[in-house]
Amino acid sequence: MGEFSMQDALKQFLKQSRMKGGIQALQIEDAWEQIMGKTIAKYTESIQIINQTLFITTTVAPLKNELLYQKDKIIERVNEALGERVVKEVVIN
């Protein structure tokens, strides 16, 4: 049996575990400000990943409109921040 770093071992465990979705949901909440900037993060009420869909909730109409235009960019940035292709679709409420 070969040697694994702790990081590799945890990644392998999470890959095979049902906890992976929950961990990624926490990661996206923590990284949202860094991914999208302080202003967008400030006016985002909630953000969650469910079945490879990123749900973004905001009551600010101009922000909703802006996020609609940036869906592809959001998917790209979130997947890059999480280190893998986690999000395939974005829904803005």
Backbone as XML, in Angstrom:
<?xml version="1.0"?>
<chain id="A" units="angstrom">
  <residue number="1" name="MET">
    <atom name="N" x="0.841" y="-1.180" z="0.000"/>
    <atom name="CA" x="0.000" y="0.000" z="0.000"/>
    <atom name="C" x="0.881" y="1.236" z="0.000"/>
  </residue>
  <residue number="2" name="GLY">
    <atom name="N" x="0.586" y="2.178" z="-0.903"/>
    <atom name="CA" x="1.393" y="3.392" z="-1.032"/>
    <atom name="C" x="1.078" y="4.407" z="0.043"/>
  </residue>
  <residue number="3" name="GLU">
    <atom name="N" x="1.873" y="5.451" z="0.069"/>
    <atom name="CA" x="1.681" y="6.520" z="1.041"/>
    <atom name="C" x="0.778" y="7.589" z="0.448"/>
  </residue>
  <residue number="4" name="PHE">
    <atom name="N" x="-0.073" y="8.148" z="1.298"/>
    <atom name="CA" x="-0.964" y="9.226" z="0.902"/>
    <atom name="C" x="-0.767" y="10.389" z="1.864"/>
  </residue>
  <residue number="5" name="SER">
    <atom name="N" x="-0.886" y="11.601" z="1.346"/>
    <atom name="CA" x="-0.882" y="12.743" z="2.251"/>
    <atom name="C" x="-2.248" y="12.796" z="2.922"/>
  </residue>
  <residue number="6" name="MET">
    <atom name="N" x="-2.336" y="13.497" z="4.009"/>
    <atom name="CA" x="-3.613" y="13.631" z="4.711"/>
    <atom name="C" x="-4.651" y="14.259" z="3.790"/>
  </residue>
  <residue number="7" name="GLN">
    <atom name="N" x="-4.234" y="15.252" z="3.009"/>
    <atom name="CA" x="-5.147" y="15.926" z="2.084"/>
    <atom name="C" x="-5.698" y="14.942" z="1.048"/>
  </residue>
  <residue number="8" name="ASP">
    <atom name="N" x="-4.836" y="14.125" z="0.472"/>
    <atom name="CA" x="-5.274" y="13.136" z="-0.521"/>
    <atom name="C" x="-6.215" y="12.105" z="0.100"/>
  </residue>
  <residue number="9" name="ALA">
    <atom name="N" x="-5.900" y="11.696" z="1.324"/>
    <atom name="CA" x="-6.743" y="10.721" z="2.006"/>
    <atom name="C" x="-8.130" y="11.300" z="2.281"/>
  </residue>
  <residue number="10" name="LEU">
    <atom name="N" x="-8.191" y="12.563" z="2.727"/>
    <atom name="CA" x="-9.477" y="13.200" z="2.979"/>
    <atom name="C" x="-10.276" y="13.392" z="1.689"/>
  </residue>
  <residue number="11" name="LYS">
    <atom name="N" x="-9.597" y="13.797" z="0.624"/>
    <atom name="CA" x="-10.274" y="13.957" z="-0.667"/>
    <atom name="C" x="-10.878" y="12.636" z="-1.128"/>
  </residue>
  <residue number="12" name="GLN">
    <atom name="N" x="-10.122" y="11.570" z="-0.981"/>
    <atom name="CA" x="-10.604" y="10.248" z="-1.381"/>
    <atom name="C" x="-11.803" y="9.823" z="-0.528"/>
  </residue>
  <residue number="13" name="PHE">
    <atom name="N" x="-11.706" y="10.068" z="0.780"/>
    <atom name="CA" x="-12.813" y="9.740" z="1.673"/>
    <atom name="C" x="-14.072" y="10.513" z="1.299"/>
  </residue>
  <residue number="14" name="LEU">
    <atom name="N" x="-13.929" y="11.841" z="1.087"/>
    <atom name="CA" x="-15.080" y="12.674" z="0.748"/>
    <atom name="C" x="-15.668" y="12.309" z="-0.611"/>
  </residue>
  <residue number="15" name="LYS">
    <atom name="N" x="-14.823" y="11.899" z="-1.524"/>
    <atom name="CA" x="-15.288" y="11.510" z="-2.854"/>
    <atom name="C" x="-16.251" y="10.327" z="-2.766"/>
  </residue>
  <residue number="16" name="GLN">
    <atom name="N" x="-16.005" y="9.447" z="-1.816"/>
    <atom name="CA" x="-16.814" y="8.245" z="-1.664"/>
    <atom name="C" x="-17.899" y="8.401" z="-0.593"/>
  </residue>
  <residue number="17" name="SER">
    <atom name="N" x="-17.936" y="9.531" z="0.067"/>
    <atom name="CA" x="-18.852" y="9.741" z="1.187"/>
    <atom name="C" x="-20.046" y="10.595" z="0.787"/>
  </residue>
  <residue number="18" name="ARG">
    <atom name="N" x="-21.134" y="10.435" z="1.498"/>
    <atom name="CA" x="-22.305" y="11.279" z="1.290"/>
    <atom name="C" x="-22.111" y="12.665" z="1.888"/>
  </residue>
  <residue number="19" name="MET">
    <atom name="N" x="-21.094" y="12.839" z="2.707"/>
    <atom name="CA" x="-20.835" y="14.124" z="3.354"/>
    <atom name="C" x="-20.292" y="15.151" z="2.377"/>
  </residue>
  <residue number="20" name="LYS">
    <atom name="N" x="-19.862" y="14.729" z="1.221"/>
    <atom name="CA" x="-19.215" y="15.615" z="0.262"/>
    <atom name="C" x="-20.080" y="16.838" z="-0.066"/>
  </residue>
  <residue number="21" name="GLY">
    <atom name="N" x="-21.367" y="16.636" z="-0.316"/>
    <atom name="CA" x="-22.250" y="17.746" z="-0.647"/>
    <atom name="C" x="-22.330" y="18.778" z="0.456"/>
  </residue>
  <residue number="22" name="GLY">
    <atom name="N" x="-22.400" y="18.313" z="1.682"/>
    <atom name="CA" x="-22.453" y="19.224" z="2.823"/>
    <atom name="C" x="-21.176" y="20.016" z="2.998"/>
  </residue>
  <residue number="23" name="ILE">
    <atom name="N" x="-20.058" y="19.361" z="2.785"/>
    <atom name="CA" x="-18.766" y="20.039" z="2.898"/>
    <atom name="C" x="-18.649" y="21.102" z="1.815"/>
  </residue>
  <residue number="24" name="GLN">
    <atom name="N" x="-19.047" y="20.772" z="0.587"/>
    <atom name="CA" x="-18.972" y="21.730" z="-0.514"/>
    <atom name="C" x="-19.905" y="22.909" z="-0.274"/>
  </residue>
  <residue number="25" name="ALA">
    <atom name="N" x="-21.060" y="22.657" z="0.309"/>
    <atom name="CA" x="-21.995" y="23.739" z="0.619"/>
    <atom name="C" x="-21.365" y="24.717" z="1.602"/>
  </residue>
  <residue number="26" name="LEU">
    <atom name="N" x="-20.660" y="24.203" z="2.586"/>
    <atom name="CA" x="-19.975" y="25.066" z="3.542"/>
    <atom name="C" x="-18.833" y="25.822" z="2.876"/>
  </residue>
  <residue number="27" name="GLN">
    <atom name="N" x="-18.108" y="25.153" z="1.981"/>
    <atom name="CA" x="-17.010" y="25.800" z="1.284"/>
    <atom name="C" x="-17.508" y="26.963" z="0.437"/>
  </residue>
  <residue number="28" name="ILE">
    <atom name="N" x="-18.615" y="26.784" z="-0.263"/>
    <atom name="CA" x="-19.118" y="27.842" z="-1.125"/>
    <atom name="C" x="-19.572" y="29.037" z="-0.299"/>
  </residue>
  <residue number="29" name="GLU">
    <atom name="N" x="-20.177" y="28.793" z="0.850"/>
    <atom name="CA" x="-20.583" y="29.904" z="1.712"/>
    <atom name="C" x="-19.374" y="30.694" z="2.192"/>
  </residue>
  <residue number="30" name="ASP">
    <atom name="N" x="-18.317" y="29.993" z="2.546"/>
    <atom name="CA" x="-17.105" y="30.665" z="3.015"/>
    <atom name="C" x="-16.383" y="31.412" z="1.903"/>
  </residue>
  <residue number="31" name="ALA">
    <atom name="N" x="-16.414" y="30.886" z="0.703"/>
    <atom name="CA" x="-15.647" y="31.458" z="-0.403"/>
    <atom name="C" x="-16.443" y="32.443" z="-1.258"/>
  </residue>
  <residue number="32" name="TRP">
    <atom name="N" x="-17.736" y="32.585" z="-1.035"/>
    <atom name="CA" x="-18.594" y="33.401" z="-1.902"/>
    <atom name="C" x="-18.088" y="34.830" z="-2.054"/>
  </residue>
  <residue number="33" name="GLU">
    <atom name="N" x="-17.678" y="35.463" z="-0.961"/>
    <atom name="CA" x="-17.176" y="36.838" z="-1.025"/>
    <atom name="C" x="-15.909" y="36.927" z="-1.868"/>
  </residue>
  <residue number="34" name="GLN">
    <atom name="N" x="-15.030" y="35.961" z="-1.725"/>
    <atom name="CA" x="-13.796" y="35.956" z="-2.510"/>
    <atom name="C" x="-14.075" y="35.690" z="-3.983"/>
  </residue>
  <residue number="35" name="ILE">
    <atom name="N" x="-15.068" y="34.865" z="-4.262"/>
    <atom name="CA" x="-15.399" y="34.513" z="-5.640"/>
    <atom name="C" x="-16.070" y="35.676" z="-6.357"/>
  </residue>
  <residue number="36" name="MET">
    <atom name="N" x="-17.052" y="36.308" z="-5.704"/>
    <atom name="CA" x="-17.891" y="37.298" z="-6.376"/>
    <atom name="C" x="-17.665" y="38.745" z="-5.935"/>
  </residue>
  <residue number="37" name="GLY">
    <atom name="N" x="-16.952" y="38.935" z="-4.844"/>
    <atom name="CA" x="-16.698" y="40.291" z="-4.365"/>
    <atom name="C" x="-17.588" y="40.656" z="-3.186"/>
  </residue>
  <residue number="38" name="LYS">
    <atom name="N" x="-17.168" y="41.682" z="-2.457"/>
    <atom name="CA" x="-17.864" y="42.077" z="-1.222"/>
    <atom name="C" x="-19.283" y="42.579" z="-1.479"/>
  </residue>
  <residue number="39" name="THR">
    <atom name="N" x="-19.472" y="43.363" z="-2.524"/>
    <atom name="CA" x="-20.786" y="43.950" z="-2.773"/>
    <atom name="C" x="-21.832" y="42.881" z="-3.063"/>
  </residue>
  <residue number="40" name="ILE">
    <atom name="N" x="-21.501" y="41.965" z="-3.958"/>
    <atom name="CA" x="-22.447" y="40.892" z="-4.288"/>
    <atom name="C" x="-22.694" y="40.015" z="-3.063"/>
  </residue>
  <residue number="41" name="ALA">
    <atom name="N" x="-21.646" y="39.679" z="-2.340"/>
    <atom name="CA" x="-21.794" y="38.844" z="-1.138"/>
    <atom name="C" x="-22.675" y="39.529" z="-0.095"/>
  </residue>
  <residue number="42" name="LYS">
    <atom name="N" x="-22.536" y="40.830" z="0.029"/>
    <atom name="CA" x="-23.311" y="41.589" z="1.018"/>
    <atom name="C" x="-24.813" y="41.494" z="0.744"/>
  </residue>
  <residue number="43" name="TYR">
    <atom name="N" x="-25.196" y="41.488" z="-0.525"/>
    <atom name="CA" x="-26.611" y="41.487" z="-0.888"/>
    <atom name="C" x="-27.144" y="40.109" z="-1.261"/>
  </residue>
  <residue number="44" name="THR">
    <atom name="N" x="-26.337" y="39.086" z="-1.068"/>
    <atom name="CA" x="-26.788" y="37.715" z="-1.290"/>
    <atom name="C" x="-27.325" y="37.177" z="0.030"/>
  </residue>
  <residue number="45" name="GLU">
    <atom name="N" x="-28.594" y="36.801" z="0.031"/>
    <atom name="CA" x="-29.216" y="36.325" z="1.268"/>
    <atom name="C" x="-28.837" y="34.892" z="1.592"/>
  </residue>
  <residue number="46" name="SER">
    <atom name="N" x="-28.828" y="34.025" z="0.575"/>
    <atom name="CA" x="-28.397" y="32.647" z="0.808"/>
    <atom name="C" x="-27.810" y="32.077" z="-0.466"/>
  </residue>
  <residue number="47" name="ILE">
    <atom name="N" x="-26.978" y="31.084" z="-0.279"/>
    <atom name="CA" x="-26.343" y="30.388" z="-1.396"/>
    <atom name="C" x="-26.183" y="28.933" z="-0.983"/>
  </residue>
  <residue number="48" name="GLN">
    <atom name="N" x="-26.623" y="28.026" z="-1.858"/>
    <atom name="CA" x="-26.495" y="26.604" z="-1.544"/>
    <atom name="C" x="-26.356" y="25.790" z="-2.828"/>
  </residue>
  <residue number="49" name="ILE">
    <atom name="N" x="-25.703" y="24.655" z="-2.677"/>
    <atom name="CA" x="-25.531" y="23.728" z="-3.786"/>
    <atom name="C" x="-26.380" y="22.498" z="-3.502"/>
  </residue>
  <residue number="50" name="ILE">
    <atom name="N" x="-27.288" y="22.203" z="-4.433"/>
    <atom name="CA" x="-28.124" y="21.010" z="-4.311"/>
    <atom name="C" x="-28.108" y="20.307" z="-5.660"/>
  </residue>
  <residue number="51" name="ASN">
    <atom name="N" x="-27.625" y="19.069" z="-5.669"/>
    <atom name="CA" x="-27.571" y="18.269" z="-6.905"/>
    <atom name="C" x="-26.926" y="19.006" z="-8.072"/>
  </residue>
  <residue number="52" name="GLN">
    <atom name="N" x="-25.763" y="19.543" z="-7.852"/>
    <atom name="CA" x="-24.957" y="20.234" z="-8.858"/>
    <atom name="C" x="-25.606" y="21.517" z="-9.378"/>
  </residue>
  <residue number="53" name="THR">
    <atom name="N" x="-26.579" y="22.036" z="-8.637"/>
    <atom name="CA" x="-27.198" y="23.309" z="-8.977"/>
    <atom name="C" x="-26.914" y="24.289" z="-7.850"/>
  </residue>
  <residue number="54" name="LEU">
    <atom name="N" x="-26.421" y="25.467" z="-8.219"/>
    <atom name="CA" x="-26.132" y="26.523" z="-7.254"/>
    <atom name="C" x="-27.350" y="27.427" z="-7.176"/>
  </residue>
  <residue number="55" name="PHE">
    <atom name="N" x="-27.943" y="27.523" z="-5.989"/>
    <atom name="CA" x="-29.101" y="28.379" z="-5.767"/>
    <atom name="C" x="-28.637" y="29.647" z="-5.059"/>
  </residue>
  <residue number="56" name="ILE">
    <atom name="N" x="-28.896" y="30.792" z="-5.693"/>
    <atom name="CA" x="-28.515" y="32.086" z="-5.140"/>
    <atom name="C" x="-29.799" y="32.856" z="-4.859"/>
  </residue>
  <residue number="57" name="THR">
    <atom name="N" x="-29.949" y="33.361" z="-3.638"/>
    <atom name="CA" x="-31.140" y="34.118" z="-3.266"/>
    <atom name="C" x="-30.755" y="35.547" z="-2.909"/>
  </residue>
  <residue number="58" name="THR">
    <atom name="N" x="-31.455" y="36.504" z="-3.541"/>
    <atom name="CA" x="-31.288" y="37.919" z="-3.245"/>
    <atom name="C" x="-32.603" y="38.627" z="-3.522"/>
  </residue>
  <residue number="59" name="THR">
    <atom name="N" x="-32.862" y="39.712" z="-2.783"/>
    <atom name="CA" x="-34.074" y="40.491" z="-3.017"/>
    <atom name="C" x="-33.778" y="41.767" z="-3.796"/>
  </residue>
  <residue number="60" name="VAL">
    <atom name="N" x="-32.530" y="41.962" z="-4.176"/>
    <atom name="CA" x="-32.121" y="43.161" z="-4.900"/>
    <atom name="C" x="-32.272" y="42.903" z="-6.400"/>
  </residue>
  <residue number="61" name="ALA">
    <atom name="N" x="-33.284" y="43.516" z="-7.010"/>
    <atom name="CA" x="-33.606" y="43.262" z="-8.422"/>
    <atom name="C" x="-32.437" y="43.531" z="-9.377"/>
  </residue>
  <residue number="62" name="PRO">
    <atom name="N" x="-31.714" y="44.646" z="-9.252"/>
    <atom name="CA" x="-30.592" y="44.858" z="-10.172"/>
    <atom name="C" x="-29.503" y="43.782" z="-10.036"/>
  </residue>
  <residue number="63" name="LEU">
    <atom name="N" x="-29.305" y="43.300" z="-8.819"/>
    <atom name="CA" x="-28.317" y="42.236" z="-8.598"/>
    <atom name="C" x="-28.792" y="40.934" z="-9.251"/>
  </residue>
  <residue number="64" name="LYS">
    <atom name="N" x="-30.065" y="40.623" z="-9.124"/>
    <atom name="CA" x="-30.617" y="39.429" z="-9.782"/>
    <atom name="C" x="-30.346" y="39.492" z="-11.275"/>
  </residue>
  <residue number="65" name="ASN">
    <atom name="N" x="-30.613" y="40.641" z="-11.859"/>
    <atom name="CA" x="-30.409" y="40.836" z="-13.286"/>
    <atom name="C" x="-28.943" y="40.638" z="-13.666"/>
  </residue>
  <residue number="66" name="GLU">
    <atom name="N" x="-28.063" y="41.227" z="-12.887"/>
    <atom name="CA" x="-26.621" y="41.100" z="-13.147"/>
    <atom name="C" x="-26.167" y="39.650" z="-13.030"/>
  </residue>
  <residue number="67" name="LEU">
    <atom name="N" x="-26.642" y="38.951" z="-12.020"/>
    <atom name="CA" x="-26.268" y="37.552" z="-11.826"/>
    <atom name="C" x="-26.783" y="36.668" z="-12.958"/>
  </residue>
  <residue number="68" name="LEU">
    <atom name="N" x="-27.962" y="36.991" z="-13.483"/>
    <atom name="CA" x="-28.504" y="36.235" z="-14.618"/>
    <atom name="C" x="-27.568" y="36.296" z="-15.819"/>
  </residue>
  <residue number="69" name="TYR">
    <atom name="N" x="-26.987" y="37.472" z="-16.044"/>
    <atom name="CA" x="-26.065" y="37.638" z="-17.171"/>
    <atom name="C" x="-24.725" y="36.950" z="-16.929"/>
  </residue>
  <residue number="70" name="GLN">
    <atom name="N" x="-24.396" y="36.694" z="-15.680"/>
    <atom name="CA" x="-23.093" y="36.132" z="-15.331"/>
    <atom name="C" x="-23.125" y="34.648" z="-14.973"/>
  </residue>
  <residue number="71" name="LYS">
    <atom name="N" x="-24.178" y="33.940" z="-15.307"/>
    <atom name="CA" x="-24.326" y="32.535" z="-14.903"/>
    <atom name="C" x="-23.113" y="31.682" z="-15.281"/>
  </residue>
  <residue number="72" name="ASP">
    <atom name="N" x="-22.673" y="31.769" z="-16.529"/>
    <atom name="CA" x="-21.524" y="30.958" z="-16.962"/>
    <atom name="C" x="-20.267" y="31.305" z="-16.185"/>
  </residue>
  <residue number="73" name="LYS">
    <atom name="N" x="-20.060" y="32.580" z="-15.946"/>
    <atom name="CA" x="-18.886" y="33.036" z="-15.198"/>
    <atom name="C" x="-18.960" y="32.555" z="-13.745"/>
  </residue>
  <residue number="74" name="ILE">
    <atom name="N" x="-20.156" y="32.573" z="-13.160"/>
    <atom name="CA" x="-20.342" y="32.104" z="-11.780"/>
    <atom name="C" x="-20.007" y="30.620" z="-11.685"/>
  </residue>
  <residue number="75" name="ILE">
    <atom name="N" x="-20.506" y="29.837" z="-12.623"/>
    <atom name="CA" x="-20.221" y="28.394" z="-12.640"/>
    <atom name="C" x="-18.719" y="28.162" z="-12.715"/>
  </residue>
  <residue number="76" name="GLU">
    <atom name="N" x="-18.074" y="28.882" z="-13.608"/>
    <atom name="CA" x="-16.619" y="28.736" z="-13.789"/>
    <atom name="C" x="-15.863" y="29.096" z="-12.516"/>
  </residue>
  <residue number="77" name="ARG">
    <atom name="N" x="-16.203" y="30.226" z="-11.914"/>
    <atom name="CA" x="-15.507" y="30.688" z="-10.710"/>
    <atom name="C" x="-15.726" y="29.757" z="-9.516"/>
  </residue>
  <residue number="78" name="VAL">
    <atom name="N" x="-16.960" y="29.313" z="-9.328"/>
    <atom name="CA" x="-17.268" y="28.438" z="-8.198"/>
    <atom name="C" x="-16.542" y="27.107" z="-8.347"/>
  </residue>
  <residue number="79" name="ASN">
    <atom name="N" x="-16.586" y="26.528" z="-9.533"/>
    <atom name="CA" x="-15.903" y="25.252" z="-9.757"/>
    <atom name="C" x="-14.397" y="25.397" z="-9.565"/>
  </residue>
  <residue number="80" name="GLU">
    <atom name="N" x="-13.859" y="26.517" z="-10.004"/>
    <atom name="CA" x="-12.423" y="26.760" z="-9.817"/>
    <atom name="C" x="-12.083" y="26.879" z="-8.332"/>
  </residue>
  <residue number="81" name="ALA">
    <atom name="N" x="-12.923" y="27.588" z="-7.594"/>
    <atom name="CA" x="-12.682" y="27.777" z="-6.157"/>
    <atom name="C" x="-12.783" y="26.466" z="-5.387"/>
  </residue>
  <residue number="82" name="LEU">
    <atom name="N" x="-13.692" y="25.583" z="-5.815"/>
    <atom name="CA" x="-13.874" y="24.303" z="-5.121"/>
    <atom name="C" x="-12.913" y="23.225" z="-5.626"/>
  </residue>
  <residue number="83" name="GLY">
    <atom name="N" x="-12.230" y="23.516" z="-6.716"/>
    <atom name="CA" x="-11.218" y="22.587" z="-7.209"/>
    <atom name="C" x="-11.736" y="21.433" z="-8.044"/>
  </residue>
  <residue number="84" name="GLU">
    <atom name="N" x="-13.004" y="21.457" z="-8.390"/>
    <atom name="CA" x="-13.574" y="20.416" z="-9.249"/>
    <atom name="C" x="-14.907" y="20.887" z="-9.811"/>
  </residue>
  <residue number="85" name="ARG">
    <atom name="N" x="-15.434" y="20.154" z="-10.771"/>
    <atom name="CA" x="-16.700" y="20.530" z="-11.412"/>
    <atom name="C" x="-17.864" y="20.088" z="-10.532"/>
  </residue>
  <residue number="86" name="VAL">
    <atom name="N" x="-18.271" y="20.991" z="-9.666"/>
    <atom name="CA" x="-19.328" y="20.715" z="-8.716"/>
    <atom name="C" x="-20.658" y="21.284" z="-9.205"/>
  </residue>
  <residue number="87" name="VAL">
    <atom name="N" x="-20.610" y="22.474" z="-9.803"/>
    <atom name="CA" x="-21.811" y="23.183" z="-10.215"/>
    <atom name="C" x="-21.960" y="23.119" z="-11.727"/>
  </residue>
  <residue number="88" name="LYS">
    <atom name="N" x="-23.154" y="22.726" z="-12.175"/>
    <atom name="CA" x="-23.441" y="22.671" z="-13.608"/>
    <atom name="C" x="-24.504" y="23.684" z="-14.007"/>
  </residue>
  <residue number="89" name="GLU">
    <atom name="N" x="-25.272" y="24.167" z="-13.025"/>
    <atom name="CA" x="-26.360" y="25.090" z="-13.296"/>
    <atom name="C" x="-26.491" y="26.096" z="-12.164"/>
  </residue>
  <residue number="90" name="VAL">
    <atom name="N" x="-27.008" y="27.300" z="-12.491"/>
    <atom name="CA" x="-27.229" y="28.333" z="-11.495"/>
    <atom name="C" x="-28.695" y="28.752" z="-11.557"/>
  </residue>
  <residue number="91" name="VAL">
    <atom name="N" x="-29.328" y="28.838" z="-10.391"/>
    <atom name="CA" x="-30.700" y="29.321" z="-10.283"/>
    <atom name="C" x="-30.682" y="30.533" z="-9.357"/>
  </residue>
  <residue number="92" name="ILE">
    <atom name="N" x="-31.266" y="31.638" z="-9.837"/>
    <atom name="CA" x="-31.281" y="32.864" z="-9.047"/>
    <atom name="C" x="-32.705" y="33.163" z="-8.636"/>
  </residue>
  <residue number="93" name="ASN">
    <atom name="N" x="-32.916" y="33.284" z="-7.330"/>
    <atom name="CA" x="-34.251" y="33.567" z="-6.781"/>
    <atom name="C" x="-34.289" y="34.948" z="-6.182"/>
  </residue>
</chain>
